[in-house]
């Protein structure tokens, strides 16, 4: 297991794995960089990289949620519909089971 370090951004805390990081160069809006630098000054336990990494984690999480939502909106195959119907029958049977009557 990787050692974990927590990065706080705003009121949220994000655990980050301590793994090899890749150095990159990016161009950002000066106002955003000013906001990041202000945040880092107010939170000396953090640095720019921690804030950018946390922002990328949020972005990546949003991308995953978008993909999951798209999967749920996509038409189901016959096999998926049959499986959902089978699970529904299991749920109904469990609800109607005599042991649940009191």
MOPAC internal coordinates of N, CA, C and O (Angstrom, degrees):
PM7 1SCF
backbone

  N    0.0000 0     0.00 0     0.00 0    0    0    0
  C    1.4509 1     0.00 0     0.00 0    1    0    0
  C    1.5120 1   109.07 1     0.00 0    2    1    0
  O    1.2310 1   121.09 1   -36.98 1    3    2    1
  N    1.3194 1   115.52 1   143.02 1    3    2    1
  C    1.4476 1   120.77 1  -179.77 1    5    3    2
  C    1.5247 1   110.16 1   -79.79 1    6    5    3
  O    1.2310 1   119.83 1   -36.63 1    7    6    5
  N    1.3326 1   117.93 1   143.37 1    7    6    5
  C    1.4612 1   118.88 1   172.45 1    9    7    6
  C    1.5266 1   108.63 1   -63.22 1   10    9    7
  O    1.2310 1   120.92 1   -34.20 1   11   10    9
  N    1.3201 1   115.84 1   145.80 1   11   10    9
  C    1.4601 1   119.77 1  -177.24 1   13   11   10
  C    1.5211 1   110.37 1  -111.65 1   14   13   11
  O    1.2310 1   121.17 1   -31.97 1   15   14   13
  N    1.2955 1   115.36 1   148.03 1   15   14   13
  C    1.4531 1   122.71 1   175.45 1   17   15   14
  C    1.5130 1   105.52 1  -133.20 1   18   17   15
  O    1.2310 1   120.10 1   -40.09 1   19   18   17
  N    1.3170 1   117.41 1   139.91 1   19   18   17
  C    1.4635 1   120.38 1  -179.67 1   21   19   18
  C    1.5108 1   109.88 1   -99.19 1   22   21   19
  O    1.2310 1   121.45 1   -44.24 1   23   22   21
  N    1.3185 1   114.84 1   135.76 1   23   22   21
  C    1.4574 1   121.51 1   177.58 1   25   23   22
  C    1.5157 1   107.09 1  -117.27 1   26   25   23
  O    1.2310 1   120.66 1   -54.77 1   27   26   25
  N    1.3135 1   116.34 1   125.23 1   27   26   25
  C    1.4610 1   120.89 1   179.37 1   29   27   26
  C    1.5179 1   109.15 1   -98.04 1   30   29   27
  O    1.2310 1   121.14 1   -53.31 1   31   30   29
  N    1.3042 1   115.43 1   126.69 1   31   30   29
  C    1.4490 1   121.54 1   173.81 1   33   31   30
  C    1.5115 1   105.56 1  -129.80 1   34   33   31
  O    1.2310 1   120.84 1   -56.36 1   35   34   33
  N    1.3190 1   116.00 1   123.64 1   35   34   33
  C    1.4484 1   122.03 1  -174.25 1   37   35   34
  C    1.5248 1   106.75 1    60.49 1   38   37   35
  O    1.2310 1   119.86 1    52.14 1   39   38   37
  N    1.3415 1   117.87 1  -127.86 1   39   38   37
  C    1.4665 1   120.41 1   178.83 1   41   39   38
  C    1.5177 1   111.47 1  -100.86 1   42   41   39
  O    1.2310 1   120.11 1  -176.02 1   43   42   41
  N    1.3329 1   117.40 1     3.98 1   43   42   41
  C    1.4582 1   120.89 1  -177.97 1   45   43   42
  C    1.5158 1   109.78 1   -98.88 1   46   45   43
  O    1.2310 1   121.11 1   -29.19 1   47   46   45
  N    1.3185 1   115.49 1   150.81 1   47   46   45
  C    1.4578 1   121.30 1   176.48 1   49   47   46
  C    1.5166 1   107.70 1  -119.19 1   50   49   47
  O    1.2310 1   120.71 1   -52.03 1   51   50   49
  N    1.3241 1   116.25 1   127.97 1   51   50   49
  C    1.4480 1   121.95 1  -178.60 1   53   51   50
  C    1.5248 1   109.22 1  -115.24 1   54   53   51
  O    1.2310 1   119.84 1   -59.93 1   55   54   53
  N    1.3358 1   117.92 1   120.07 1   55   54   53
  C    1.4623 1   118.10 1   175.18 1   57   55   54
  C    1.5271 1   109.24 1   -74.48 1   58   57   55
  O    1.2310 1   120.75 1   -48.58 1   59   58   57
  N    1.3028 1   116.16 1   131.42 1   59   58   57
  C    1.4580 1   120.65 1   178.27 1   61   59   58
  C    1.5183 1   109.58 1  -116.36 1   62   61   59
  O    1.2310 1   120.77 1   -44.63 1   63   62   61
  N    1.3127 1   116.13 1   135.37 1   63   62   61
  C    1.4532 1   120.35 1   176.23 1   65   63   62
  C    1.5226 1   108.34 1   -73.40 1   66   65   63
  O    1.2310 1   121.19 1   -42.94 1   67   66   65
  N    1.3058 1   115.33 1   137.06 1   67   66   65
  C    1.4553 1   120.32 1   176.06 1   69   67   66
  C    1.5232 1   107.16 1   -85.02 1   70   69   67
  O    1.2310 1   120.86 1   -91.38 1   71   70   69
  N    1.3008 1   115.95 1    88.62 1   71   70   69
  C    1.4569 1   121.81 1   179.14 1   73   71   70
  C    1.5195 1   108.12 1  -124.98 1   74   73   71
  O    1.2310 1   121.37 1    -8.16 1   75   74   73
  N    1.3120 1   114.98 1   171.84 1   75   74   73
  C    1.4597 1   119.50 1   177.61 1   77   75   74
  C    1.5164 1   109.52 1   -58.66 1   78   77   75
  O    1.2310 1   120.52 1   -51.18 1   79   78   77
  N    1.3004 1   116.60 1   128.82 1   79   78   77
  C    1.4618 1   121.86 1  -179.87 1   81   79   78
  C    1.5303 1   108.55 1  -104.49 1   82   81   79
  O    1.2310 1   121.03 1   -27.29 1   83   82   81
  N    1.3012 1   115.63 1   152.71 1   83   82   81
  C    1.4528 1   122.29 1   178.15 1   85   83   82
  C    1.5199 1   108.41 1  -106.39 1   86   85   83
  O    1.2310 1   120.58 1   -49.75 1   87   86   85
  N    1.3092 1   116.50 1   130.25 1   87   86   85
  C    1.4561 1   120.67 1   179.23 1   89   87   86
  C    1.5276 1   108.59 1   -82.96 1   90   89   87
  O    1.2310 1   121.15 1   -47.73 1   91   90   89
  N    1.3353 1   115.41 1   132.27 1   91   90   89
  C    1.4640 1   120.99 1   179.02 1   93   91   90
  C    1.5224 1   109.30 1  -130.84 1   94   93   91
  O    1.2310 1   121.31 1   -17.19 1   95   94   93
  N    1.2966 1   115.10 1   162.81 1   95   94   93
  C    1.4567 1   121.12 1   175.09 1   97   95   94
  C    1.5202 1   106.64 1  -118.60 1   98   97   95
  O    1.2310 1   120.54 1   -50.51 1   99   98   97
  N    1.3287 1   116.58 1   129.49 1   99   98   97
  C    1.4628 1   121.04 1   179.94 1  101   99   98
  C    1.5260 1   109.55 1  -132.39 1  102  101   99
  O    1.2310 1   121.85 1   -23.53 1  103  102  101
  N    1.3088 1   114.07 1   156.47 1  103  102  101
  C    1.4579 1   120.52 1   175.17 1  105  103  102
  C    1.5156 1   107.03 1  -107.86 1  106  105  103
  O    1.2310 1   120.52 1   -53.77 1  107  106  105
  N    1.3358 1   116.61 1   126.23 1  107  106  105
  C    1.4642 1   120.66 1  -177.32 1  109  107  106
  C    1.5237 1   110.25 1  -127.98 1  110  109  107
  O    1.2310 1   121.87 1   -18.79 1  111  110  109
  N    1.3082 1   114.02 1   161.21 1  111  110  109
  C    1.4560 1   121.90 1   175.85 1  113  111  110
  C    1.5357 1   108.08 1   -62.16 1  114  113  111
  O    1.2310 1   119.57 1   -49.60 1  115  114  113
  N    1.3377 1   118.42 1   130.40 1  115  114  113
  C    1.4684 1   120.46 1  -178.79 1  117  115  114
  C    1.5318 1   113.25 1   -56.41 1  118  117  115
  O    1.2310 1   120.06 1   145.32 1  119  118  117
  N    1.3292 1   117.49 1   -34.68 1  119  118  117
  C    1.4654 1   119.89 1   179.93 1  121  119  118
  C    1.5261 1   110.37 1   -66.33 1  122  121  119
  O    1.2310 1   120.27 1   142.39 1  123  122  121
  N    1.3365 1   117.09 1   -37.61 1  123  122  121
  C    1.4691 1   119.61 1   177.98 1  125  123  122
  C    1.5219 1   110.57 1   -66.68 1  126  125  123
  O    1.2310 1   120.53 1   137.39 1  127  126  125
  N    1.3348 1   116.58 1   -42.61 1  127  126  125
  C    1.4595 1   119.59 1   179.38 1  129  127  126
  C    1.5201 1   110.67 1   -63.85 1  130  129  127
  O    1.2310 1   120.43 1   142.00 1  131  130  129
  N    1.3216 1   116.79 1   -38.00 1  131  130  129
  C    1.4706 1   120.60 1   177.07 1  133  131  130
  C    1.5312 1   109.82 1   -61.69 1  134  133  131
  O    1.2310 1   120.22 1   137.76 1  135  134  133
  N    1.3311 1   117.18 1   -42.24 1  135  134  133
  C    1.4670 1   120.94 1   179.01 1  137  135  134
  C    1.5263 1   110.78 1   -65.25 1  138  137  135
  O    1.2310 1   120.34 1   139.39 1  139  138  137
  N    1.3314 1   116.96 1   -40.61 1  139  138  137
  C    1.4700 1   120.66 1   178.01 1  141  139  138
  C    1.5193 1   109.65 1   -63.33 1  142  141  139
  O    1.2310 1   120.38 1   133.42 1  143  142  141
  N    1.3235 1   116.89 1   -46.58 1  143  142  141
  C    1.4646 1   120.46 1  -179.54 1  145  143  142
  C    1.5238 1   111.88 1   -61.90 1  146  145  143
  O    1.2310 1   120.28 1   140.79 1  147  146  145
  N    1.3225 1   117.07 1   -39.21 1  147  146  145
  C    1.4725 1   121.09 1   176.77 1  149  147  146
  C    1.5304 1   109.74 1   -62.53 1  150  149  147
  O    1.2310 1   121.09 1   135.26 1  151  150  149
  N    1.3258 1   115.51 1   -44.74 1  151  150  149
  C    1.4685 1   119.93 1   179.81 1  153  151  150
  C    1.5260 1   110.51 1   -61.71 1  154  153  151
  O    1.2310 1   120.42 1   137.51 1  155  154  153
  N    1.3239 1   116.80 1   -42.49 1  155  154  153
  C    1.4699 1   121.44 1  -179.51 1  157  155  154
  C    1.5330 1   110.62 1   -65.44 1  158  157  155
  O    1.2310 1   120.09 1   141.06 1  159  158  157
  N    1.3326 1   117.44 1   -38.94 1  159  158  157
  C    1.4758 1   119.79 1   176.88 1  161  159  158
  C    1.5230 1   110.96 1   -62.08 1  162  161  159
  O    1.2310 1   120.79 1   143.31 1  163  162  161
  N    1.3410 1   116.09 1   -36.69 1  163  162  161
  C    1.4623 1   120.88 1  -179.85 1  165  163  162
  C    1.5279 1   112.98 1   -78.98 1  166  165  163
  O    1.2310 1   120.42 1   165.72 1  167  166  165
  N    1.3163 1   116.80 1   -14.28 1  167  166  165
  C    1.4738 1   122.55 1  -179.23 1  169  167  166
  C    1.5255 1   108.22 1  -132.25 1  170  169  167
  O    1.2310 1   120.35 1  -101.20 1  171  170  169
  N    1.3234 1   116.93 1    78.80 1  171  170  169
  C    1.4737 1   120.73 1  -172.93 1  173  171  170
  C    1.5309 1   114.39 1   -62.37 1  174  173  171
  O    1.2310 1   119.87 1   165.88 1  175  174  173
  N    1.3275 1   117.85 1   -14.12 1  175  174  173
  C    1.4679 1   119.34 1   177.97 1  177  175  174
  C    1.5327 1   111.29 1   -77.54 1  178  177  175
  O    1.2310 1   120.57 1   172.68 1  179  178  177
  N    1.3275 1   116.51 1    -7.32 1  179  178  177
  C    1.4622 1   121.82 1  -178.86 1  181  179  178
  C    1.5168 1   111.11 1  -111.40 1  182  181  179
  O    1.2310 1   121.43 1   -14.15 1  183  182  181
  N    1.3146 1   114.88 1   165.85 1  183  182  181
  C    1.4562 1   121.29 1   172.89 1  185  183  182
  C    1.5260 1   108.23 1  -136.56 1  186  185  183
  O    1.2310 1   120.81 1    -4.55 1  187  186  185
  N    1.3237 1   116.05 1   175.45 1  187  186  185
  C    1.4665 1   119.63 1  -179.28 1  189  187  186
  C    1.5250 1   111.63 1   -54.76 1  190  189  187
  O    1.2310 1   120.98 1   136.67 1  191  190  189
  N    1.3111 1   115.74 1   -43.33 1  191  190  189
  C    1.4682 1   119.45 1  -177.61 1  193  191  190
  C    1.5234 1   111.65 1   -60.31 1  194  193  191
  O    1.2310 1   120.08 1   140.84 1  195  194  193
  N    1.3198 1   117.46 1   -39.16 1  195  194  193
  C    1.4651 1   121.02 1   178.86 1  197  195  194
  C    1.5220 1   111.17 1   -63.36 1  198  197  195
  O    1.2310 1   120.85 1   137.99 1  199  198  197
  N    1.3264 1   115.97 1   -42.01 1  199  198  197
  C    1.4642 1   120.38 1  -179.12 1  201  199  198
  C    1.5248 1   110.24 1   -68.01 1  202  201  199
  O    1.2310 1   120.42 1   134.86 1  203  202  201
  N    1.3241 1   116.80 1   -45.14 1  203  202  201
  C    1.4703 1   120.29 1   179.19 1  205  203  202
  C    1.5318 1   109.93 1   -64.00 1  206  205  203
  O    1.2310 1   120.06 1   138.66 1  207  206  205
  N    1.3165 1   117.49 1   -41.34 1  207  206  205
  C    1.4618 1   120.81 1   178.91 1  209  207  206
  C    1.5326 1   110.49 1   -61.78 1  210  209  207
  O    1.2310 1   120.30 1   136.47 1  211  210  209
  N    1.3288 1   117.03 1   -43.53 1  211  210  209
  C    1.4630 1   120.63 1   178.65 1  213  211  210
  C    1.5362 1   110.39 1   -64.00 1  214  213  211
  O    1.2310 1   120.37 1   140.62 1  215  214  213
  N    1.3312 1   116.90 1   -39.38 1  215  214  213
  C    1.4672 1   120.62 1   178.01 1  217  215  214
  C    1.5272 1   110.50 1   -64.21 1  218  217  215
  O    1.2310 1   120.56 1   139.62 1  219  218  217
  N    1.3168 1   116.54 1   -40.38 1  219  218  217
  C    1.4731 1   120.08 1   177.85 1  221  219  218
  C    1.5261 1   111.27 1   -66.20 1  222  221  219
  O    1.2310 1   120.47 1   144.12 1  223  222  221
  N    1.3271 1   116.70 1   -35.88 1  223  222  221
  C    1.4731 1   119.61 1   176.04 1  225  223  222
  C    1.5246 1   110.80 1   -62.93 1  226  225  223
  O    1.2310 1   120.62 1   137.90 1  227  226  225
  N    1.3330 1   116.43 1   -42.10 1  227  226  225
  C    1.4663 1   120.03 1   176.73 1  229  227  226
  C    1.5243 1   110.92 1   -62.31 1  230  229  227
  O    1.2310 1   120.52 1   134.76 1  231  230  229
  N    1.3207 1   116.60 1   -45.24 1  231  230  229
  C    1.4613 1   121.33 1   178.92 1  233  231  230
  C    1.5310 1   110.45 1   -60.39 1  234  233  231
  O    1.2310 1   120.98 1   134.41 1  235  234  233
  N    1.3185 1   115.72 1   -45.59 1  235  234  233
  C    1.4621 1   120.20 1  -178.73 1  237  235  234
  C    1.5355 1   110.54 1   -63.69 1  238  237  235
  O    1.2310 1   120.39 1   139.41 1  239  238  237
  N    1.3176 1   116.86 1   -40.59 1  239  238  237
  C    1.4603 1   120.95 1   176.67 1  241  239  238
  C    1.5206 1   111.60 1   -61.02 1  242  241  239
  O    1.2310 1   120.56 1   138.92 1  243  242  241
  N    1.3266 1   116.53 1   -41.08 1  243  242  241
  C    1.4697 1   120.75 1   177.34 1  245  243  242
  C    1.5255 1   110.79 1   -63.94 1  246  245  243
  O    1.2310 1   120.57 1   140.94 1  247  246  245
  N    1.3354 1   116.52 1   -39.06 1  247  246  245
  C    1.4633 1   120.17 1   177.98 1  249  247  246
  C    1.5246 1   110.81 1   -62.62 1  250  249  247
  O    1.2310 1   120.88 1   137.90 1  251  250  249
  N    1.3370 1   115.92 1   -42.10 1  251  250  249
  C    1.4677 1   120.01 1   178.91 1  253  251  250
  C    1.5281 1   110.47 1   -64.31 1  254  253  251
  O    1.2310 1   120.12 1   137.06 1  255  254  253
  N    1.3243 1   117.37 1   -42.94 1  255  254  253
  C    1.4681 1   120.43 1   178.98 1  257  255  254
  C    1.5269 1   110.97 1   -62.70 1  258  257  255
  O    1.2310 1   120.30 1   141.06 1  259  258  257
  N    1.3268 1   117.04 1   -38.94 1  259  258  257
  C    1.4616 1   121.09 1   177.32 1  261  259  258
  C    1.5242 1   110.67 1   -62.30 1  262  261  259
  O    1.2310 1   120.63 1   136.91 1  263  262  261
  N    1.3275 1   116.39 1   -43.09 1  263  262  261
  C    1.4626 1   120.65 1   179.16 1  265  263  262
  C    1.5287 1   111.42 1   -65.06 1  266  265  263
  O    1.2310 1   120.40 1   138.51 1  267  266  265
  N    1.3200 1   116.83 1   -41.49 1  267  266  265
  C    1.4685 1   120.64 1   178.71 1  269  267  266
  C    1.5222 1   110.06 1   -63.61 1  270  269  267
  O    1.2310 1   120.44 1   136.36 1  271  270  269
  N    1.3320 1   116.76 1   -43.64 1  271  270  269
  C    1.4661 1   120.60 1   178.86 1  273  271  270
  C    1.5275 1   110.30 1   -61.58 1  274  273  271
  O    1.2310 1   120.18 1   139.05 1  275  274  273
  N    1.3313 1   117.26 1   -40.95 1  275  274  273
  C    1.4640 1   120.94 1   179.04 1  277  275  274
  C    1.5270 1   110.45 1   -63.41 1  278  277  275
  O    1.2310 1   120.46 1   140.74 1  279  278  277
  N    1.3239 1   116.72 1   -39.26 1  279  278  277
  C    1.4661 1   120.24 1   178.08 1  281  279  278
  C    1.5246 1   110.61 1   -63.27 1  282  281  279
  O    1.2310 1   120.49 1   140.81 1  283  282  281
  N    1.3238 1   116.68 1   -39.19 1  283  282  281
  C    1.4689 1   120.05 1  -179.86 1  285  283  282
  C    1.5243 1   112.09 1   -71.14 1  286  285  283
  O    1.2310 1   120.32 1   150.70 1  287  286  285
  N    1.3292 1   117.00 1   -29.30 1  287  286  285
  C    1.4616 1   120.54 1   178.58 1  289  287  286
  C    1.5226 1   112.47 1   -80.71 1  290  289  287
  O    1.2310 1   120.55 1   157.82 1  291  290  289
  N    1.3226 1   116.56 1   -22.18 1  291  290  289
  C    1.4651 1   120.81 1  -176.79 1  293  291  290
  C    1.5255 1   110.07 1   -65.69 1  294  293  291
  O    1.2310 1   120.50 1   -32.75 1  295  294  293
  N    1.3213 1   116.66 1   147.25 1  295  294  293
  C    1.4624 1   119.40 1   177.36 1  297  295  294
  C    1.5322 1   110.50 1   -60.54 1  298  297  295
  O    1.2310 1   121.26 1   -40.08 1  299  298  297
  N    1.3197 1   115.19 1   139.92 1  299  298  297
  C    1.4551 1   119.89 1   179.88 1  301  299  298
  C    1.5226 1   110.21 1   -83.25 1  302  301  299
  O    1.2310 1   121.61 1   -33.69 1  303  302  301
  N    1.3178 1   114.53 1   146.31 1  303  302  301
  C    1.4586 1   119.39 1   174.29 1  305  303  302
  C    1.5256 1   107.95 1   -74.32 1  306  305  303
  O    1.2310 1   120.98 1   -12.00 1  307  306  305
  N    1.3053 1   115.72 1   168.00 1  307  306  305
  C    1.4671 1   120.95 1   177.54 1  309  307  306
  C    1.5224 1   109.78 1   -58.77 1  310  309  307
  O    1.2310 1   120.16 1   136.27 1  311  310  309
  N    1.3180 1   117.30 1   -43.73 1  311  310  309
  C    1.4709 1   121.09 1  -179.43 1  313  311  310
  C    1.5290 1   110.73 1   -62.14 1  314  313  311
  O    1.2310 1   119.99 1   138.60 1  315  314  313
  N    1.3326 1   117.63 1   -41.40 1  315  314  313
  C    1.4672 1   120.77 1   179.40 1  317  315  314
  C    1.5235 1   111.10 1   -65.49 1  318  317  315
  O    1.2310 1   120.41 1   137.74 1  319  318  317
  N    1.3416 1   116.82 1   -42.26 1  319  318  317
  C    1.4731 1   120.23 1   177.65 1  321  319  318
  C    1.5206 1   110.79 1   -62.45 1  322  321  319
  O    1.2310 1   120.29 1   136.94 1  323  322  321
  N    1.3237 1   117.05 1   -43.06 1  323  322  321
  C    1.4660 1   120.48 1   179.68 1  325  323  322
  C    1.5215 1   111.29 1   -64.08 1  326  325  323
  O    1.2310 1   120.34 1   139.62 1  327  326  325
  N    1.3294 1   116.95 1   -40.38 1  327  326  325
  C    1.4671 1   119.95 1   178.87 1  329  327  326
  C    1.5246 1   110.45 1   -65.53 1  330  329  327
  O    1.2310 1   119.97 1   136.68 1  331  330  329
  N    1.3231 1   117.66 1   -43.32 1  331  330  329
  C    1.4690 1   121.10 1   178.59 1  333  331  330
  C    1.5291 1   110.11 1   -60.98 1  334  333  331
  O    1.2310 1   120.25 1   136.80 1  335  334  333
  N    1.3267 1   117.13 1   -43.20 1  335  334  333
  C    1.4613 1   120.95 1   178.68 1  337  335  334
  C    1.5240 1   111.24 1   -64.12 1  338  337  335
  O    1.2310 1   120.23 1   141.33 1  339  338  337
  N    1.3206 1   117.16 1   -38.67 1  339  338  337
  C    1.4637 1   120.87 1   178.67 1  341  339  338
  C    1.5318 1   110.22 1   -64.18 1  342  341  339
  O    1.2310 1   120.57 1   136.66 1  343  342  341
  N    1.3346 1   116.52 1   -43.34 1  343  342  341
  C    1.4658 1   119.25 1   178.48 1  345  343  342
  C    1.5330 1   110.55 1   -65.89 1  346  345  343
  O    1.2310 1   120.30 1   144.40 1  347  346  345
  N    1.3051 1   117.04 1   -35.60 1  347  346  345
  C    1.4612 1   119.92 1   177.64 1  349  347  346
  C    1.5290 1   109.86 1   -62.47 1  350  349  347
  O    1.2310 1   120.48 1   137.70 1  351  350  349
  N    1.3275 1   116.70 1   -42.30 1  351  350  349
  C    1.4770 1   119.80 1   178.10 1  353  351  350
  C    1.5309 1   110.74 1   -62.74 1  354  353  351
  O    1.2310 1   120.18 1   142.14 1  355  354  353
  N    1.3159 1   117.27 1   -37.86 1  355  354  353
  C    1.4751 1   121.06 1   177.66 1  357  355  354
  C    1.5203 1   109.77 1   -63.66 1  358  357  355
  O    1.2310 1   120.25 1   136.50 1  359  358  357
  N    1.3313 1   117.13 1   -43.50 1  359  358  357
  C    1.4641 1   121.03 1   179.55 1  361  359  358
  C    1.5316 1   110.82 1   -62.52 1  362  361  359
  O    1.2310 1   120.54 1   133.92 1  363  362  361
  N    1.3158 1   116.57 1   -46.08 1  363  362  361
  C    1.4644 1   120.53 1  -179.85 1  365  363  362
  C    1.5278 1   110.26 1   -62.34 1  366  365  363
  O    1.2310 1   120.15 1   137.51 1  367  366  365
  N    1.3224 1   117.33 1   -42.49 1  367  366  365
  C    1.4661 1   120.91 1   179.59 1  369  367  366
  C    1.5246 1   110.59 1   -62.95 1  370  369  367
  O    1.2310 1   120.52 1   140.80 1  371  370  369
  N    1.3236 1   116.62 1   -39.20 1  371  370  369
  C    1.4662 1   120.06 1   179.66 1  373  371  370
  C    1.5199 1   110.66 1   -66.06 1  374  373  371
  O    1.2310 1   120.60 1   139.62 1  375  374  373
  N    1.3265 1   116.46 1   -40.38 1  375  374  373
  C    1.4640 1   120.57 1   179.84 1  377  375  374
  C    1.5253 1   110.73 1   -66.40 1  378  377  375
  O    1.2310 1   120.91 1   140.85 1  379  378  377
  N    1.3229 1   115.86 1   -39.15 1  379  378  377
  C    1.4691 1   120.79 1  -176.06 1  381  379  378
  C    1.5276 1   113.35 1   -86.57 1  382  381  379
  O    1.2310 1   119.89 1   177.37 1  383  382  381
  N    1.3242 1   117.82 1    -2.63 1  383  382  381
  C    1.4744 1   121.13 1  -176.99 1  385  383  382
  C    1.5265 1   109.86 1   -60.53 1  386  385  383
  O    1.2310 1   120.56 1   -41.00 1  387  386  385
  N    1.3460 1   116.54 1   139.00 1  387  386  385
  C    1.4755 1   120.95 1  -177.32 1  389  387  386
  C    1.5424 1   113.87 1   -56.12 1  390  389  387
  O    1.2310 1   120.26 1   150.64 1  391  390  389
  N    1.3093 1   117.11 1   -29.36 1  391  390  389
  C    1.4691 1   118.84 1  -178.86 1  393  391  390
  C    1.5234 1   112.01 1   -67.24 1  394  393  391
  O    1.2310 1   119.61 1   162.65 1  395  394  393
  N    1.3079 1   118.34 1   -17.35 1  395  394  393
  C    1.4636 1   121.63 1   178.37 1  397  395  394
  C    1.5279 1   112.56 1   -87.51 1  398  397  395
  O    1.2310 1   120.61 1   169.60 1  399  398  397
  N    1.3134 1   116.44 1   -10.40 1  399  398  397
  C    1.4692 1   120.40 1   179.05 1  401  399  398
  C    1.5216 1   107.64 1   -84.57 1  402  401  399
  O    1.2310 1   120.48 1   -44.68 1  403  402  401
  N    1.2872 1   116.70 1   135.32 1  403  402  401
  C    1.4328 1   115.98 1  -175.23 1  405  403  402
  C    1.4288 1   114.69 1  -125.56 1  406  405  403
  O    1.2310 1   120.10 1   180.00 1  407  406  405

